[in-house]
Amino acid sequence: MEEIYTHIANLGFPIVISIYLLVRIEGKLDMLTESINELTKTIARIN
């Protein structure tokens, strides 16, 4: 039983951290995509 807890601790923690970071980065990538689209429209209007 102790071996199972060790495996969960060793694998579960990195998985949780990875999911947390991916969720945070996803939001920032969406904002970056919107900014790039707005920049493209602005450049098209200038030209």
C-alpha positions in Angstrom: 0.0 0.0 0.0 2.9 2.3 0.8 4.3 1.7 -2.6 1.1 2.9 -4.2 1.2 6.1 -2.2 4.8 6.7 -3.3 3.8 6.2 -7.0 0.9 8.6 -6.6 3.1 11.2 -5.0 5.8 10.8 -7.6 3.4 10.9 -10.6 0.4 12.9 -9.4 2.3 16.0 -8.4 4.0 16.6 -11.7 0.7 15.9 -13.5 -1.2 18.4 -11.4 1.5 21.1 -12.0 1.6 20.4 -15.7 -2.2 20.8 -16.0 -2.1 24.0 -14.0 0.6 25.5 -16.1 -1.1 24.5 -19.4 -4.4 26.1 -18.3 -2.6 29.3 -17.4 -0.6 29.4 -20.6 -3.8 28.7 -22.7 -5.4 32.0 -21.5 -2.3 34.0 -22.3 -2.0 32.4 -25.7 -5.7 33.4 -26.4 -4.9 37.0 -25.5 -1.8 36.9 -27.6 -3.7 35.6 -30.6 -6.3 38.4 -30.2 -3.5 41.0 -30.0 -1.9 39.7 -33.2 -5.2 39.8 -35.0 -5.8 43.4 -34.0 -2.3 44.3 -35.0 -2.9 42.7 -38.4 -6.1 44.7 -38.9 -4.4 47.9 -37.9 -1.5 47.4 -40.3 -3.9 46.6 -43.1 -5.8 49.8 -42.4 -2.6 51.8 -42.6 -1.5 50.3 -45.9 
